[in-house]
């Protein structure tokens, strides 16, 4: 990992608070996924320092999503009524599963996460060169 990736990793650990050493490799994978997504979207060679916190937020969201998906899988593939089924951080929205939405998918794709942070990343986006 680059020095910037190590800083992003530390920020993710701070954002998540209750993680253990067993989670580190998964967090590292999500940090690399977030950084690569930003680099590809912005058409740059390395993560702009100004987007470091954006990468940390994205990686933390991917990690939380993984935990929710694992909990849903343990319950036979559906979220139980009353459980959190989705969280939107910027809009401060928390959605709870109801009997009707309990079977709905709770996964977030990296692509949809990139769309969520498009405005922030557009300032650093470069034209694609062949």
FENLINBEL-V53091 format. One record per pair of residues at least 24 apart in sequence whose C-alpha atoms are under 7 Angstrom apart, sorted by the first residue. I is the first residue (numbers start at 0). J is the second residue. D is the distance in whole Angstrom. If there is no record, write none. Layout:
# FENLINBEL-V53091
i:j:d
I:J:D
I:J:D
This chain:
# FENLINBEL-V53091
i:j:d
7:51:6
7:52:7
7:54:7
7:55:5
10:55:6
11:55:5
11:58:7
11:59:6
14:59:7
15:59:7
26:62:7
29:58:5
29:61:6
29:62:7
30:54:7
30:55:7
30:58:5
33:57:6
33:58:6
40:124:7
41:120:7
41:123:6
41:124:4
41:125:6
42:124:6
42:125:5
42:126:7
42:127:6
43:125:7
57:112:7
64:106:6
64:107:7
68:105:7
68:106:6
77:101:6
77:102:5
78:102:6
